[in-house]
Amino acid sequence: MIKLGIIGAMETEVRLLLQHLEGTQVTQKAGSAFYEGKLEGLPVVVVQCGVGKVNAAICTQILIDCFGVTHVLNTGIAGSLCAQLDIGDFVVSQDAMYHDFDCTPFGYAPGQVPGMKEPIYAADDRLIAYAFSAAEAENPGHTRIGRVASGDQFVCRKDKKTRIIDMTGALCTEMEGAAIAHTATRNSVPFVILRAISDKADDSAEMDYPTFEDIAAHRCACVAMAVAKRFAEE
């Protein structure tokens, strides 16, 4: 039986999901509220993890250990690293990696964590397909599948954006996805990262982000609900 863990970093990213959650039970753990119930008929647990990689990893592990989720979906917003991705467009993760982890002096690949075979964490094919289909239904012709790059920094300078593109080849950058992917991979739990573009991750980011944050987060939540519905109908 599918039980979907849905993680968003900020209140705006989980607000719509919580409004549609039925039969809700709330559990407090590690400073976060875990909302357990049914979304579109599917058993889910929704949590606002807070910003950053550590918060994201903590909540992912709790979802797996304490709530028995079988799949993880990370919903939220991101900065575009791709000229063809505009504000409001979607990215569905093919895989994820860190852009701020560097053990290259010891012979590791950029972004590779010692002890892990590769620097990238591959998303689940079925979740990718479901998320892509739902995103295309929400905003036809404006979804791309590719890499998500994560780090503990809000990217708003062109030089930093260029460095991340050169290092990772990612489509977008944000602050939680790779940590969720890393944790899910360590636990052999299928995952996908879904991002709506809120800014261009350059010198315009500080201006764009406040304007489009709510719109992008709402769109992403709608897609997450559609993925839950797809699972429920199986």
C-alpha positions in Angstrom: 0.0 0.0 0.0 1.3 3.4 -1.0 1.8 6.0 1.8 3.2 9.2 0.4 5.4 11.6 2.4 5.1 15.1 1.1 7.8 17.7 2.2 7.8 21.4 1.7 10.3 23.8 3.3 8.0 26.8 3.8 4.4 27.4 4.9 3.5 28.6 1.5 4.6 25.3 0.0 2.3 23.1 2.2 -0.6 25.5 2.9 -2.9 24.2 0.1 -2.1 20.6 0.8 -3.1 21.0 4.5 -6.4 22.7 3.4 -7.3 19.5 1.4 -6.1 16.9 3.9 -8.9 14.8 5.4 -9.0 13.0 8.8 -5.9 14.8 9.9 -3.8 13.7 12.9 -0.9 16.0 14.0 2.3 14.7 15.6 5.1 17.0 16.8 8.6 15.7 16.3 12.0 17.5 16.2 10.3 20.9 16.0 8.1 20.1 13.0 4.4 19.2 12.8 3.6 16.1 10.8 0.1 16.0 9.4 -1.2 12.5 8.7 -4.4 11.9 6.8 -5.7 11.4 3.3 -5.1 13.6 0.3 -7.2 12.9 -2.8 -8.0 9.5 -1.2 -4.3 8.5 -0.6 -2.7 8.1 2.8 -0.2 10.8 3.2 1.9 12.6 5.7 2.6 16.3 5.0 5.4 18.2 6.8 6.9 21.7 6.6 10.5 20.8 7.2 12.0 24.3 7.4 14.7 25.8 5.1 18.0 24.0 4.4 19.5 20.6 4.0 19.7 19.5 7.6 16.1 20.3 8.3 15.1 18.5 5.1 17.1 15.4 6.0 15.7 15.2 9.6 12.1 15.3 8.4 12.7 12.8 5.6 14.2 10.3 8.1 11.3 10.8 10.5 8.8 10.2 7.8 10.5 6.9 7.0 11.2 5.7 10.5 8.1 7.0 12.4 5.4 7.1 9.8 6.3 4.3 7.4 6.0 6.3 4.2 6.7 4.2 1.1 7.4 7.1 -1.3 8.6 10.7 -0.8 7.6 13.8 -2.8 9.4 17.1 -2.2 7.3 20.1 -3.4 8.5 23.7 -3.5 10.1 26.5 -5.4 13.5 27.0 -7.0 15.7 29.4 -9.0 16.1 28.7 -12.7 19.5 27.8 -14.0 18.3 27.3 -17.6 17.5 30.1 -20.0 14.4 28.1 -21.3 12.9 27.9 -17.8 10.9 30.9 -16.9 9.0 31.9 -13.7 6.1 29.6 -13.2 7.6 26.7 -15.2 8.1 23.3 -13.6 11.2 21.1 -13.0 10.8 17.4 -12.2 13.9 15.8 -10.9 15.7 13.1 -12.9 18.2 13.3 -10.1 19.7 15.6 -7.5 23.1 16.7 -6.3 24.8 19.1 -3.9 26.4 22.2 -5.4 28.1 23.2 -2.1 29.8 19.9 -1.1 33.4 19.7 -2.0 35.8 16.9 -1.2 37.6 17.1 -4.5 41.1 17.5 -2.8 40.7 13.9 -1.7 39.8 12.5 -5.1 36.0 12.7 -4.9 33.9 14.1 -7.7 32.3 17.5 -7.2 29.3 17.2 -4.9 30.2 13.6 -3.9 29.8 12.7 -0.3 32.4 10.3 1.0 30.8 6.9 1.4 28.4 7.4 -1.4 29.2 5.8 -4.8 28.1 8.8 -6.9 27.5 12.5 -6.4 24.0 12.2 -7.8 20.8 10.7 -6.4 18.4 9.3 -9.0 14.7 9.8 -8.6 12.1 7.1 -9.1 10.9 6.5 -12.7 7.2 6.1 -11.7 7.2 9.2 -9.6 8.9 11.1 -12.3 6.3 10.1 -14.8 3.4 10.9 -12.5 4.9 14.3 -11.6 5.6 15.2 -15.2 2.1 14.3 -16.3 0.5 16.3 -13.5 2.8 19.3 -14.1 2.0 19.3 -17.8 -1.7 19.2 -17.0 -1.3 22.2 -14.7 0.8 24.3 -17.2 1.0 22.6 -20.6 4.4 22.8 -22.4 6.2 24.2 -19.4 7.8 21.2 -17.6 11.3 19.8 -17.9 12.9 16.7 -16.4 16.4 17.1 -15.2 18.9 17.7 -12.4 18.1 19.7 -9.3 21.1 21.3 -7.5 20.9 22.0 -3.7 22.9 24.0 -1.3 22.5 26.1 1.9 22.4 29.4 0.1 19.9 31.6 -1.8 21.5 32.1 -5.2 21.0 35.7 -6.4 24.3 36.5 -8.3 25.2 35.7 -11.8 28.7 34.5 -11.0 27.4 32.0 -8.4 24.7 30.9 -10.8 27.3 30.3 -13.5 29.5 28.3 -11.1 26.6 26.0 -10.2 25.7 25.4 -13.8 29.3 24.6 -14.7 29.6 22.2 -11.7 26.3 20.4 -11.9 24.5 20.9 -15.2 21.3 21.3 -13.2 18.1 23.0 -14.4 17.4 24.7 -11.1 18.8 25.4 -7.7 17.2 25.4 -4.2 18.1 24.4 -0.6 16.5 21.0 0.3 16.0 18.6 -2.6 19.4 16.8 -2.6 19.3 16.3 1.1 15.9 14.6 0.8 17.2 12.6 -2.2 20.3 11.6 -0.2 18.2 10.4 2.8 15.6 8.6 0.7 18.4 6.9 -1.3 20.1 5.7 1.9 16.8 4.2 3.0 15.9 2.7 -0.4 12.7 4.8 -0.5 11.6 6.1 -4.0 11.5 9.9 -4.3 10.9 12.8 -6.6 11.6 16.5 -6.3 9.1 18.9 -7.9 10.0 22.5 -8.3 8.1 25.5 -9.7 10.4 28.3 -10.8 10.1 31.5 -8.6 13.1 33.5 -9.8 16.0 33.4 -12.3 18.7 32.9 -9.6 20.6 36.0 -10.8 20.7 39.7 -10.0 17.0 39.9 -10.5 16.2 37.1 -7.9 15.7 39.4 -4.9 13.1 41.4 -6.9 11.4 38.3 -8.5 11.2 36.0 -5.5 8.8 37.9 -3.2 6.4 38.5 -6.1 6.2 35.0 -7.5 6.8 32.8 -4.4 3.2 32.3 -3.5 2.1 31.7 -7.1 4.9 29.1 -7.8 4.3 27.3 -4.5 0.6 27.1 -5.1 1.1 25.6 -8.5 3.6 23.1 -7.1 1.1 22.0 -4.4 -1.6 21.5 -7.1 0.7 19.1 -8.9 1.5 17.3 -5.7 -2.2 16.8 -5.1 -2.6 15.4 -8.7 0.2 12.9 -8.0 -1.5 11.7 -4.9 -4.7 11.3 -6.8 -2.9 9.3 -9.5 -1.6 6.9 -6.8 -5.0 6.7 -5.2 -6.6 5.6 -8.5 -4.3 2.7 -9.0 
